[in-house]
Amino acid sequence: MNVSIHCPVSLTPAPDGWWVQHTSPDGSKFQSRIVAWAVVTTGNSSDDEGMSTTVQPVFVEHGHLWTVSEWYGAMGTDCDVVVVEP
């Protein structure tokens, strides 16, 4: 299977109570509910055995589903995202 970097390759539902907290460049903060966890490709591994992956939250904001990689790609890395445990 060919996949792109930052591509979700697997999803699992998140239990209730998990959130991400966003901090915008001006310091304002807001939260979005985590609805799933995704295995996301992060790049080629150093030993040529395939893609590296990480687990990222999938959250709802602005009427869309986002992973952290997608959020940073669209909003920039100045808009920090932190997972808030229940």
N, C-alpha and C positions, 0 to 999 in steps of 0.2 A: 504494500500500500504506500503510495506517495502522499506525503503530508507537507504542509508549509509550516514555517516557524510561527508560533503563537496560535496554532490550530488546535482546538479542543478535539481529543481523540476518544474520550470516554467521559460519561456523566453519571452521577449518582445523586439522588435527592438529599437535601440537607434537612436535618431535624429542625423543628421550630426553635427560635430563640437566638439564632446566629445572625449577626449584622456586620456590615462594613461601615466604618466611619470615614467620611471624606473630609479632607481639609483643603480648602481652596487657597490660592496664593495670598488672598487678603486676610487669611486666618479664620474665616467663617467655617463652621463645621455642620455636617448633616449626616444622617445615617440612611442606609439602604438595606433591605432585607436580603439575606442570602437564601436562595431557593435551591441551589445545587452545588456540588463540588465537581470540578472538571480536571481531568488529566490533560495538560496543555504542553505542546512541544516548545522547547526553549532554545533549541539549536542542535547542531551536530555534536556528538560526543567526541572527545579528543582521541579516542582509540579506534575510530572508524567503524564502530559497531552499531551505528544508527543514531537516531535522534535522542537527545536528552529531554526529560520531561519534568514537570513540577505539578503539584496539586494547587489549584487556584479556586477561590470562591466564584460562584456565578450569582450575580445580584441584579435586581431590577432598579433602573433609574431612567427617568425621561421616557418611560413607556417601552424600554428596550431591555433585553438581557445583555449583560456584559461580563467578561472575565477581566481580571486585573490587567492583563496584557492589552486587551482591546480598549479598556478605559484609558490607560496611559497613552496608547497610540492615538486616540481621538482627542483627549483632553490635555495631554502633556504630563510629564512627570512632576510638575509643580503641584498638581492636584493629587495629594497623597491619599492612599487607601490603606486602611488598617483593619484587620479582622477583630471583631469584638465578640468574645465568647459569652455564652449564656450564663 
